[in-house]
Amino acid sequence: MEGGKILRNSQIIILGICIAVATIVSSVILSGGFLKVMKFTREQINVTGSATKEIRSDYIIWTGEFTRREADLKTAYKLLEEDLDRVKKYLAAKGVNEKEIAVSQAVTTTVYKKNEKGNDTNDIQGYSLSQYVEVRSGDVDKIIGVSRESTELIDQGIQFNSSLPEYFYTKLDELKIEMLAKATANAKQRAESMARATGNRVGLMRSARMGVFQITPITSTDVSDYGVNDTTSLDKKVMAVVTVSFAIE
């Protein structure tokens, strides 16, 4: 009886020791895992990468305005219609496709006589009518030439005013993918250079955040938190920026 009691006590002691050892081992394993997680979480490097590329616009929008000012409204409309017909024929002769041309509605402004102080009176002096033609085309060089030569219409008696063309790049979505890849690669190169200086290695990418695109004239250094989308220059510079986090091994 006494021997059985001693045996049970021994078993309890041994079980307690096993539980204690298992608890210690588990704590060590969990602590090691926790430290690894903390190391994975804390030991990282944040870098900014960028990429630039020069592009040439492949789409153009050009607008020209012609006007008529007459004492009689009916006469003004008739002459404006004749001017529109001549403008269309001029553009056709320059090789502009009719499908590329959009014509605005005529805008009418009543012109009043002035008094001796230069203020408008209630007496109508005449009417000023204006109309726009807009050309949208992928043949950029041709439309640039037309916009520059359009003053020839003045020699035909048309009061024509040419606006500066707007230039666009239609493959911007594809370009963004290419530029982001290059900017990310640049970020990794910077991270590797910084890590080598401290005897470390760059591991997996943790996160990446895309910045805004800057589309500027080639010689411009302008940047904006909201991005720049220049339409005034034929040749442009595109810059992409990304902020990337890498693990440090």
Secondary structure by P-SEA (a helix, b strand, c coil): caaaaaaaaaaaaaaaaaaaaaaaaaaaaaaaaaaaaaaaaccccccccbbbbbbbbcbbbbbbbbbcccccaaaaaaaaaaaaaaaaaaaaaacccccccccccbbbbbbbbbcccccccccccbbbbbbbbbbbccaaaaaaaaaaaccccccccccccccbbbbbbcaaaaaaaaaaaaaaaaaaaaaaaaaaaacccccccccccccbbbbcccccccccccbbbbcccccbbbbbbbbbbbbcc
